[in-house]
Every structure is written in C-alpha cells, then in structure tokens.
Amino acid sequence: MEVFECISKRRSVRSYCKKQVPDDVLEKIVEAALLAPSAGDIHPYRIVIVRDEEKIRRIAEAALNQMFIAQAPIVIVYLVNIEEASAYGRRGVELYSLLDVGASMENLMLAATSLGLSTCWIGAFDERKVEDIVKAPRGYRAVSLTPLGYSDHIPRAIPPPSKSEKIYYDEFK
C-alpha cells in the first residue's frame, strides 16, 4: 500500500473481531514501530504486547471503561523509561520522550493499517493501573496504548481540518 493511501485509510476503530493476529504480522508491525525517529536516537520507551484476555479486560477498565478495547486480541502499551528520557533533562522527560512515543505509535498504526489491521490511539487511562497490570518496573511511565486487531467495521472517514485554519507560511497569522 502506498504511504499516502495508508495515511488516508487509517481510522480510529472501536470494534474488533477475536481473530488472532499472526506472529509474523505482529513482528512486521513492531519492527515498523522501532524504525521511528527518536531524539538522540535514545528510544526511551518499551512496547508491551498484551495478549492475555484478563489483562486486556483490566486495561480496558483502567482506560475509563472503554470496553471496546477488550474486544481486540492484542493491546499495545507504551512505557517511557524516565531515566533514559532524562538524558535530555526535564525537556527529555516531559517532551522528547512523548514525541518519540508518538512517532513510534504512528509508525505502528500505519503498518497495522497497511497489513489490514485496525487500531485506536488511547491516551485516556489511569497510568498507575496500567503500569500495575503490565508489571512495569519502577521508573517506567505508561503513556499511550492501542488495541490491535482485525475489524469488520471500519468507521467513515472524518474530513481533516481546513488547511487555511491550521497551516501558516513564514509566520503565524
């Protein structure tokens, strides 16, 4: 799938089938996630691939009861290693690490889309509960997650914001 087609086909999907994701497909997706750029090439995150149904259910509950998450056969959880992120001081912890996760997550989502899978970026969740569920060591912060799986319901495309409202050249107007 051509990159612009993939970008335009990606959707936030909230309905999943229990069809399992083959290991070779999952590996391609996580390899794409690891190819994302990172400040200083530090990659201060860890990706936890959750397949255990009970843990997935608990993650859905920790995500403010967004129970559609529990329909997916996999949930991907991103953890930031605070010590690694601090290589760039406070800015590394508070900004660069989140940008790194965002770049990796987008690669992951686009790779999933190109392989016929669906995702939904989730930021609304109780960090401590998710950290406990995935047994994150001290010094790691849960910052993002997504269900990953096949869907038989792809939502309609939502038009992007108007360029005239969001894009400026040379200076903000």
VOPAGU-2260 file (C-alpha; in pm, 1 decimal, decimal comma):
REM VOPAGU-2260
SITE   aa  ch    i         X         Y         Z
SITE  MET   A    0       0,0       0,0       0,0
SITE  GLU   A    1     135,5     340,3     -98,0
SITE  VAL   A    2     210,3     569,3     200,5
SITE  PHE   A    3     -47,9     841,3     123,8
SITE  GLU   A    4    -316,8     578,9      67,5
SITE  CYS   A    5    -226,6     419,0     400,7
SITE  ILE   A    6    -241,9     753,5     581,8
SITE  SER   A    7    -583,5     827,7     435,0
SITE  LYS   A    8    -717,4     478,4     521,1
SITE  ARG   A    9    -608,7     479,0     887,8
SITE  ARG   A   10    -903,1     512,1    1125,0
SITE  SER   A   11    -964,6     503,9    1498,6
SITE  VAL   A   12   -1154,7     177,1    1519,2
SITE  ARG   A   13   -1369,9      86,6    1817,9
SITE  SER   A   14   -1494,7    -257,2    1713,2
SITE  TYR   A   15   -1274,8    -567,5    1687,3
SITE  CYS   A   16   -1307,8    -935,2    1593,2
SITE  LYS   A   17   -1139,9   -1201,1    1808,1
SITE  LYS   A   18    -944,5   -1325,6    1504,1
SITE  GLN   A   19    -585,8   -1373,1    1618,7
SITE  VAL   A   20    -303,4   -1168,9    1468,6
SITE  PRO   A   21     -37,9   -1399,4    1319,8
SITE  ASP   A   22     305,0   -1367,1    1482,9
SITE  ASP   A   23     477,7   -1273,7    1156,7
SITE  VAL   A   24     228,7    -988,8    1100,5
SITE  LEU   A   25     274,6    -864,4    1457,5
SITE  GLU   A   26     652,7    -871,9    1413,5
SITE  LYS   A   27     631,6    -655,4    1099,5
SITE  ILE   A   28     417,6    -404,8    1288,6
SITE  VAL   A   29     652,2    -376,1    1586,7
SITE  GLU   A   30     954,9    -357,5    1356,7
SITE  ALA   A   31     792,0     -54,7    1191,5
SITE  ALA   A   32     734,7      98,0    1535,5
SITE  LEU   A   33    1104,8      65,3    1614,9
SITE  LEU   A   34    1204,1     236,8    1289,0
SITE  ALA   A   35    1059,4     567,8    1409,4
SITE  PRO   A   36    1295,6     857,9    1473,3
SITE  SER   A   37    1389,6     938,4    1831,9
SITE  ALA   A   38    1560,7    1237,0    1994,2
SITE  GLY   A   39    1928,4    1149,1    2019,4
SITE  ASP   A   40    1838,5     800,3    1893,1
SITE  ILE   A   41    1767,2     708,4    2257,5
SITE  HIS   A   42    1424,3     542,0    2207,0
SITE  PRO   A   43    1341,2     573,7    2580,1
SITE  TYR   A   44    1028,9     361,3    2552,2
SITE  ARG   A   45     937,1      -3,0    2586,3
SITE  ILE   A   46     649,5    -164,5    2399,9
SITE  VAL   A   47     448,4    -420,0    2594,3
SITE  ILE   A   48     240,4    -654,0    2377,2
SITE  VAL   A   49     -53,3    -777,7    2584,9
SITE  ARG   A   50    -237,6   -1088,8    2464,6
SITE  ASP   A   51    -378,1   -1217,1    2793,7
SITE  GLU   A   52    -756,7   -1164,6    2781,8
SITE  GLU   A   53    -789,1   -1089,9    3153,9
SITE  LYS   A   54    -514,6    -828,3    3139,9
SITE  ILE   A   55    -673,0    -674,6    2829,6
SITE  ARG   A   56   -1007,9    -654,4    3013,0
SITE  ARG   A   57    -839,7    -484,4    3308,4
SITE  ILE   A   58    -662,8    -239,5    3075,8
SITE  ALA   A   59    -999,2    -153,6    2916,9
SITE  GLU   A   60   -1140,5     -84,1    3263,6
SITE  ALA   A   61    -833,7     126,7    3351,8
SITE  ALA   A   62    -893,1     317,7    3028,4
SITE  LEU   A   63   -1203,6     474,5    3181,4
SITE  ASN   A   64   -1413,4     169,2    3092,9
SITE  GLN   A   65   -1356,7     194,5    2718,5
SITE  MET   A   66   -1463,0    -168,1    2691,0
SITE  PHE   A   67   -1427,1    -187,1    2312,3
SITE  ILE   A   68   -1055,1    -224,7    2388,8
SITE  ALA   A   69   -1131,1    -567,2    2539,6
SITE  GLN   A   70   -1265,8    -688,5    2204,4
SITE  ALA   A   71    -917,7    -678,3    2049,4
SITE  PRO   A   72    -688,1    -980,7    2072,6
SITE  ILE   A   73    -388,8    -754,0    2146,1
SITE  VAL   A   74    -329,0    -430,5    2331,7
SITE  ILE   A   75      -3,0    -244,0    2279,1
SITE  VAL   A   76     118,0     -41,5    2578,3
SITE  TYR   A   77     398,2     214,2    2555,6
SITE  LEU   A   78     606,6     274,9    2866,6
SITE  VAL   A   79     866,0     552,1    2895,6
SITE  ASN   A   80    1184,0     485,0    3090,1
SITE  ILE   A   81    1219,0     808,8    3287,9
SITE  GLU   A   82    1592,3     762,9    3348,5
SITE  GLU   A   83    1667,5     715,5    2977,3
SITE  ALA   A   84    1441,6    1008,0    2885,5
SITE  SER   A   85    1623,2    1230,1    3134,7
SITE  ALA   A   86    1936,8    1222,1    2915,8
SITE  TYR   A   87    1793,1    1548,4    2781,8
SITE  GLY   A   88    1690,7    1673,6    3124,6
SITE  ARG   A   89    1341,3    1781,1    3208,7
SITE  ARG   A   90    1261,8    1851,0    2842,8
SITE  GLY   A   91    1358,8    1493,6    2756,8
SITE  VAL   A   92    1118,4    1354,9    3016,1
SITE  GLU   A   93     829,9    1595,4    2957,0
SITE  LEU   A   94     852,5    1639,5    2579,0
SITE  TYR   A   95    1103,9    1440,9    2374,9
SITE  SER   A   96    1003,1    1104,0    2517,7
SITE  LEU   A   97     637,8    1172,5    2432,3
SITE  LEU   A   98     731,8    1284,6    2081,0
SITE  ASP   A   99     934,1     964,2    2042,9
SITE  VAL   A  100     636,2     753,5    2151,5
SITE  GLY   A  101     409,5     949,1    1915,7
SITE  ALA   A  102     637,0     884,4    1618,8
SITE  SER   A  103     666,0     515,7    1705,9
SITE  MET   A  104     292,7     480,3    1765,4
SITE  GLU   A  105     212,1     640,8    1430,1
SITE  ASN   A  106     451,9     403,3    1253,7
SITE  LEU   A  107     285,7     113,1    1434,1
SITE  MET   A  108     -62,9     229,0    1336,7
SITE  LEU   A  109      27,3     289,0     972,7
SITE  ALA   A  110     199,3     -50,3     949,6
SITE  ALA   A  111    -109,7    -212,5    1101,4
SITE  THR   A  112    -334,1     -32,5     851,3
SITE  SER   A  113    -115,6    -140,4     559,4
SITE  LEU   A  114    -149,3    -502,9     674,1
SITE  GLY   A  115    -529,2    -487,6     713,0
SITE  LEU   A  116    -544,1    -440,4    1090,0
SITE  SER   A  117    -708,0    -171,1    1297,7
SITE  THR   A  118    -603,5      42,5    1595,3
SITE  CYS   A  119    -730,3     326,7    1813,2
SITE  TRP   A  120    -489,4     560,9    1988,7
SITE  ILE   A  121    -580,1     570,4    2358,6
SITE  GLY   A  122    -449,8     838,1    2591,7
SITE  ALA   A  123    -730,9     841,8    2848,8
SITE  PHE   A  124    -637,6     584,7    3112,1
SITE  ASP   A  125    -518,8     550,5    3469,1
SITE  GLU   A  126    -141,8     529,6    3425,9
SITE  ARG   A  127     -76,0     358,4    3760,2
SITE  LYS   A  128    -334,5      87,1    3699,2
SITE  VAL   A  129    -196,6      11,4    3351,9
SITE  GLU   A  130     159,4       8,9    3489,2
SITE  ASP   A  131      49,3    -242,2    3754,2
SITE  ILE   A  132    -130,4    -462,2    3501,4
SITE  VAL   A  133     176,2    -490,4    3276,0
SITE  LYS   A  134     412,4    -509,5    3576,2
SITE  ALA   A  135     609,2    -202,4    3470,5
SITE  PRO   A  136     921,7    -163,1    3681,6
SITE  ARG   A  137     970,8     141,9    3899,2
SITE  GLY   A  138    1083,0     435,0    3684,6
SITE  TYR   A  139     861,1     349,3    3387,3
SITE  ARG   A  140     553,0     552,1    3298,6
SITE  ALA   A  141     261,1     425,8    3086,7
SITE  VAL   A  142     195,5     699,2    2830,9
SITE  SER   A  143      -3,9     551,1    2543,7
SITE  LEU   A  144    -183,2     239,0    2429,6
SITE  THR   A  145    -381,8      96,4    2142,1
SITE  PRO   A  146    -593,1    -209,3    2077,1
SITE  LEU   A  147    -466,1    -402,8    1774,7
SITE  GLY   A  148    -672,2    -643,6    1572,5
SITE  TYR   A  149    -899,1    -708,2    1280,6
SITE  SER   A  150   -1228,6    -528,3    1244,2
SITE  ASP   A  151   -1530,3    -589,4    1028,1
SITE  HIS   A  152   -1646,5    -232,5    1088,3
SITE  ILE   A  153   -1433,6      49,9     956,0
SITE  PRO   A  154   -1571,1     391,4    1051,7
SITE  ARG   A  155   -1633,0     657,0     794,2
SITE  ALA   A  156   -1356,8     899,8     714,7
SITE  ILE   A  157   -1364,4    1221,4     911,8
SITE  PRO   A  158   -1252,4    1513,6     698,5
SITE  PRO   A  159    -925,1    1668,9     812,7
SITE  PRO   A  160    -924,2    2025,4     943,1
SITE  SER   A  161    -914,6    2302,5     687,4
SITE  LYS   A  162    -561,4    2388,9     577,0
SITE  SER   A  163    -648,7    2758,0     592,7
SITE  GLU   A  164    -723,9    2719,5     965,7
SITE  LYS   A  165    -417,2    2513,0    1054,9
SITE  ILE   A  166    -130,7    2592,6     815,7
SITE  TYR   A  167      68,1    2917,1     810,0
SITE  TYR   A  168     367,7    3011,1     599,1
SITE  ASP   A  169     659,1    3211,4     736,8
SITE  GLU   A  170     467,7    3333,5    1042,4
SITE  PHE   A  171     156,4    3277,3    1248,0
SITE  LYS   A  172    -130,3    3499,3    1139,5
